[in-house]
Amino acid sequence: MNKISRLNSVYEIVKISPHRVNKIMIQKDIKKGRIEEIVNLARKQRVPILYVPKKHLDRMDRKHQGLIAFVAQKDYSSLEEILNTSENPVVILLDGIEDPQNLGAIIRTAVCAGVDGIILPERRTSGLTDVVAKVSAGGLEHIKIAQVTNLARTIDLLKKKGFWVVGAEAGGEKTWDSFDYTGPVALVFGSEGKGIRHLSKENCDIILSLPMNSGLGSLNVSAAAAVFMYEIVRQRKNQNKNMP
């Protein structure tokens, strides 16, 4: 059972997945603003509410925002569900992202950028924890996430289904903006320490990178992912403008 203590995250969970909410503990002396919206929504969705002293919440999470929701982990979607989401899909494969902060940030950006789904390996990856839910700011409820046993085989499957598979890593053949992302595309991101694993990297159609103009090394993976995702948004928006 995950404990979620951020207002936006709790609101989105209650709105979209009330069946996953076991109960919400709310600070006794707060009844206005976003808290009031959550209370009203929870009552409509028949989610149990308990009013407790602030010190009770403090013992569980000192950074709470006046409430804590006890929530079952989000169910994974199937790969087929993700691939059937749209006619021109964008998916993200995360190869070894073990930091829940990074996973949550990538999920948040993916939702904002209109990505159809995220694919994770069963091993060497962060689970869909309360930290992921917190950092995603409610985004976790708005996107399909699949877990697969073999990422390299999944890349092969995507290619057979007409996807271009783009790996993002330092030292790539070309820059991130030199590729045509207007068709079905899968972006592959690896861990900050090790990058994309060898088999996954070999199966990509192309490896692209972001230019680095300092000696700081590479960008955080969630920041790099955001740049790639919004290049897709930009290209597709321009394509729609130019259509007759």
Secondary structure, DSSP 8 states (H G I E B T S, - for coil): -EEE--HHHHHHHHHH-GGGEEEEEEETT--STHHHHHHHHHHHTT--EEEE-HHHHHHH-TT-SSEEEEE-----B-HHHHHTS-SS-EEEEEES---HHHHHHHHHHHHHTT--EEEEESSSS--S-HHHHHHTTTGGGGSEEEEES-HHHHHHHHHHTT-EEEEE-TT-SEEGGGS--SSSEEEEEEBTTTBS-HHHHHHSSEEEE----SSS----HHHHHHHHHHHHHHHHHHHHHH--
